[in-house]
Amino acid sequence: MTQDFLIIGGGIAGVSAAARLAHLGRVTLLEAEPHLAHHASGRSAALFEPRYGLAPVVALSFASEDHHRHANGGVLSPRGMMIVAKADEAETFRADVAAMGLARISPAEARALVPILNPETLAFAAHADHAWDIDTDLLIQNFAREARGLGAEILTGARVTGITRTASGWEVATAKGQHAARILVNAAGAWVDEVAAMAGLAPLGFTPYRRSMARIPAPGGQDVARWPILFGCGEAWYAKPDAGALIVSPAEEHLMAPHDAWADDMVLAEGLARYEEMVTEPVTRVLANWAGLRTFAPDRVLAIGPDPRDPGFFWLAGQGGYGFQTAPAASQLAADLIAGRPTALDAATVAALSPARLV
């Protein structure tokens, strides 16, 4: 049976799109891996900080806030954020504070919130409450349940091997057989340009960058549950409490080809060293490590809309580090554009998100 919508990609972008589009017609979602959210979506820092990113990204994040707080009981819990800096980082620190809307606090106040901060290296600190943890697994489950409840078919282990344009839409070959649909939605994360090439369209220039993470025990046996997420000045590293432990990332951006990413030991060691410079508790062991690919358009803004060369091919791509926090509004915009109805976002933001800017 020919579907109305065929979505390639089972991360947060594809699953949220499936939920929205299932209100408009018949949907099939194809995910190459054995389960949803295997790649970038399964390796997210899971933070909602709506001021993070360029203006169109910020607009999507703020437009997503109500859904994050209230839909299905909400998926947010308080976290807060803090930026810390050394004496020679004053200029970068001031820029971070202005960009993120933080309030400066004294080193003593910072250490009251996070006792392991090193008084010998900590010169500047700033804090804000406007950052929340996202229950990413629950968000994925909520969207998947909505999609399935409306009749959407979600297929895992269905890697796409070929795409053919037909007079009435698309035919897609997968490891689980052939599928056909009127509209093809490209939500394939790091592989979006590869999917476009398979469909006979020139890539738009999306670039995957690796980001690594290490999970370490709670420093000094401290209760980290109420600590804010910590950022080194200039996002040189970050550390986030997670289920009684601490996740530390070098916050690197290393250009990569699309693949199932893994952490680089040397990069992790360098990032952990930057973190250790700002704290009194050394890292004595790593519980686990992993990496994900954050995929950006050349201008670091998402691409949401039909391809101007073939309107039957719809881009939902370039989420970068903003996938979960923008997903409710990004998927709603996708559905509104496909349905040809007004969107809650202003026209300038919709234009800034259009793939046409990249062609």
Summary of the structure (lengths in Angstrom):
residues: 359
radius of gyration: 20.9
end to end distance: 32.6
largest distance: 68.8
contacts: 1278
relative contact order: 0.20
helix: 35%
strand: 30%
